[in-house]
Amino acid sequence: MTWNNNVEITDALVKEHGLSDDEYALCLKILGRTPTLTELGIFSVMWSEHCSYKSSKLHLKTLPTKAPWVIHGPGENAGVIDIGDNQAIIFKMESHNHPSYIEPYQGAATGVGGILRDVFTMGARPIANMNALRFGSPDHPKTKHLLSGVVDGIGGYGNCVGVPTVGGETNFHPSYDGNILVNAMTVGLADQDKIFLSAAAGIGNPVIYVGSKTGRDGIHGATMASAEFTEDTEEKRPTVQVGDPFTEKLLIEACLELMSTDMVVAIQDMGAAGLTSSSVEMASGGGVGFAFNLDMVPQREEGMTPYEMMLSESQERMLIVLHPGREAEAKAIFDKWDLDFAVIGKITDTGNLTLTFKGEVVADIPTQPLADNSPEYDRPWVKTEPKAELKSADIAAPEDMKQALLTMIGSPNLCSRDWIWQQYDHQVMADTIQKPGGDAAVVRVHGTDKAIAITTDCTPRYCYADPVEGGKQAVAETWRNLTAVGATPLAITDCLNFGNPERPEIMGQFVGCIEGMREACLVLDYPVVSGNVSLYNETNGTGIHPTPAIGGVGILNQSHKMITIAPQNEGEVLLLVGETKGHLGASLYLDVLEGREEGAPPPVDLATEKKNGDFVRAQIDGEQIAACHDIADGGLYIALAEMVMAAKIGMTVTVDMADIPAHAFAFGEDQARYILSVPATNVDGVLAAAQKSEVTVQNIGNTGGDQLTLNAIAPISVSELLKAHQGWMADYMSID
């Protein structure tokens, strides 16, 4: 819709912009008058849930964000951590859920483009992309279409821009039938003395618009992301942005070339709310004003209004403050890369965002009150009562343990993701040294022996059953996955996906998950340095499972010490680290084989997590271990089967199950556990170290042959496992 700036501001129009009566009253107080239409639009997007975090920031403040290696925590475009040698890793994860449901290809593609810009706007060259995807039931009529479009969009954008997509997770559950989740993560590398921030400075300094032209795509994208879906959701396609990865690649190179000079004062990408959010954040962050002549904004379409220009979320655009007199030099760089470059305004001492169009002032808003006075709500919440614990003895054993294992390993949430990974270029840039499929992806720091390990994890069924334990487990599992490849976990980013926060039970899920995350981050010394909150993920009053997706980053100072889940040789000894109690509540065994979602999730003992993980990492660093795999979804036997398939080497396993039922020992999801595959000559040393560290370790077998032979299960050939594991997704996506 095209808006005229002289439109009368009515109660209905205010409501259409998503502002409550109290919020609009605050707008009037800040301005001292009725807003223009453009000003109303600016308040609307800046105070939307998506941009202001008004329902969540009270609780986000409780998360630990500091450590000696944290250079910049939450508040900048992305988090920054020190990896030594004047190098820094810059990373963040964000959601693009609502757009991806409406238009899966463009929604996912522009989600990747947006998170790339958050990282390179700080001076980092992106070195890896990850994602965390949630879809509805495979039986739902839209799931296949959405999966296909999202994967195509992620691969299409990432591959074209030349940044490897090195891993992620994809899961299915009916709670996502009407509201899928597409969470994208980017990791970049920068020199510590070349990190750029967004706070504007220097009265009179020029403000520059660069990148693509502004169109009408994406208008109201931020407000759409701050409301739940209804029957007319499909009609919201105009609010989905359209991406161009080839332009993004040019923009990356042009910005990094510009940032290699001394011209830049501040730089910010135009993400959610476009030119509005970038200008308000830069001006308020520096305590200055901006004066823009909107006639100078490069426009893709005829007759664009100030409202449209300020709220458009057209992609591949940046806002830059330059030192005075450097405009011609900077323009030459962007001309070389065939990108728009326009001086659209300057920094002022008014503290206001002042917009003129065709000689008329169409907006004049104090930026500090606009940013600082954004609403902060302590929404009512009720604690989620944890589900009752299920005794494993009360859960039926399968008639055939072998068939149970094959059914689980071939089920939608455990089957091979090869169909997805084959569409991502994970080798571009030639520094990926652990590909998708392991516990964590690993990317070499170019030109060094250092490497960065990256993972994304969350178990929503745990968070639904008990948000506190689920929040703990999401953080702890990323910590385990980084540890399992030999990396020292350093920090996390998060993408907190929940339903409608105005419902106390949903807000209670959010508060509980934050509490669990906080506990885990403190005990594991694993701070939160960036993140995103995505609320209103529900359709017609039905919310998704609480899904606090966690992106973890760690470092290997000697990349040659990295290990995978694949045993290297026959005759290696298999050691089970951690205590097994056979916890089947909220497990995949219960879901896949019993069709039930009941019981409390496995408890997370954070002290044991740290002790066991530190022990495992020390053994990897000492080069005592040939392979390692953490035990998660599906339990011990699923993890063993995954190691067999990765190595294409069989195993013979005999475990002392004590008085635990065989199916509970096999498929229970007790936490803080790993399987180590250890050369026979190193076993005594590893066991001695475990005893010294007071870590529970059990010798359960050895590698060899071409079959997986397990307690209570008839032998399964490697080929039979692979056939069961690789079939489901390829078959599902090939059916018309």
Salt bridges, closest charged atoms under 4 A:
GLU23 OE2 - LYS54 NZ 3.04
GLU39 OE2 - ARG33 NH2 2.76
ASP85 OD2 - LYS450 NZ 2.87
GLU94 OE2 - LYS92 NZ 2.94
GLU103 OE1 - ARG237 NH1 2.89
ASP118 OD2 - LYS92 NZ 3.74
GLU169 OE2 - ARG134 NH2 2.65
ASP217 OD1 - ARG300 NH2 2.75
GLU234 OE2 - LYS142 NZ 2.54
GLU234 OE1 - ARG237 NH2 3.15
GLU248 OE1 - ARG117 NH1 2.85
GLU253 OE2 - ARG125 NH1 2.93
GLU253 OE2 - LYS249 NZ 2.81
GLU257 OE1 - LYS336 NZ 2.84
ASP262 OD1 - ARG326 NH2 2.99
GLU301 OE1 - ARG216 NH1 3.06
GLU308 OE2 - ARG216 NE 2.93
GLU329 OE2 - ARG326 NE 2.64
ASP335 OD2 - LYS331 NZ 2.92
ASP340 OD2 - LYS213 NZ 2.99
GLU376 OE1 - LYS61 NZ 2.97
ASP431 OD1 - ARG444 NH1 3.28
ASP431 OD2 - HIS446 ND1 2.77
ASP439 OD1 - HIS629 ND1 2.92
ASP449 OD2 - HIS560 ND1 3.30
GLU469 OE2 - LYS472 NZ 3.01
GLU505 OE2 - ARG503 NH1 2.72
GLU519 OE1 - LYS472 NZ 3.53
GLU538 OE1 - ARG503 NH2 3.11
GLU594 OE1 - ARG596 NH1 3.50
GLU597 OE2 - HIS173 NE2 2.79
GLU597 OE1 - HIS545 NE2 3.58
GLU598 OE2 - ARG596 NE 3.05
GLU609 OE2 - ARG480 NH1 2.54
ASP614 OD2 - LYS610 NZ 2.81
ASP614 OD1 - ARG617 NH1 3.01
ASP621 OD1 - LYS561 NZ 3.30
ASP630 OD2 - ARG480 NE 3.20
ASP633 OD1 - ARG461 NH2 2.80
GLU642 OE1 - HIS629 NE2 2.65
GLU669 OE1 - ARG461 NH2 2.82
GLU720 OE1 - LYS402 NZ 3.45
